[in-house]
Amino acid sequence: MDEWLNRAEAWAGQAERWIRQQPPEQIYVAVAVIALTVLVLLAASCLKSSKSNTIVLSGLSGSGKTILFYQLRDGSSHQGTVTSMEHNNDTFVLHSELERNGKVKPVHVVDVPGHARLKPKLDEFLPQAAGVVFVVDAQDFLSSMQAAAEYLYDILTKATVVKKRIPVLIFCNKTDKVTAHSKEFIKKQLEKEVNKLRESRNAISSADITDEVQLGVPGEAFNFSQCQNNVTVAEGAGLTGNVSAVEQFIREHVKA
């Protein structure tokens, strides 16, 4: 032990003599570099720890958002097909990960009611969102297609969504039903409807429209790949527990 202490003292002495031999300017630069490195590491650590874990479930009433919320949290549909008029807001470990070994990061999931009167509540949660799941009723899609496209258009043109590049998953729900439409069909039809909305709203004076950001490429038909944020389409069925596409989306943007 004494030998190690003697060596340490010798090394310390050599280091002190070396430092004394260096020009003051070099020492100042070295200290500045070390201080800057420490600050960058601290900032990176703070950003990592403060990254949002909020996932917002949105979509029209009756699309199955509330059932999806319960499947993610509890692994069951609970309330069946009852439409919720109150937003569900909870932080939990995904039910599918409860038996996973090691530390799993909880997810804050907000189910925003799709009733027209309650849609403004979406603006309360979007600024904190790590991702948005837009739920579409694949079985009753044609009758609700225009309203769903308008709601989706409003989300995609939010300045918060575009500037923060908040990813959006369009989840085609109820695809377990025989009469449900495929995700490819729904994607294509939504793109057509959004394109119509874009053209009609661009034709109105900017003083009369509420769009915060214009979508797509001028002169080209709209498709989701033109969005500045990532927009993907998946399918499943909340009532039967087929929600793996949503769970995968969550874990892509809220790291475990």
Buried (B, 14 or more C-beta within 10 A) or exposed (E): EEEEEEEEEEEEEEEEEEEEEEEEEEEEEEEEEEEEEEEEEEEEEEEEEEEBBBBBBBBBBBBBBBBBBBBBBEBEBEEEEEBBEEBBEEEBBBBBBEEEEEEBEBBBBBBBBBBEEBBEBBEEBBEBBBBBBBBBBBBBBEEBBEBBBEBBBBBBBBEBBBEBEBBBBBBBBBBBBEEBBEBEBBBBBBBBBBBBBBEEBBEEEEEEBEBBBEBBEEEEEBBBEEBEBBBBBBBBBBBEBBBEBBBEBBBBBBEB
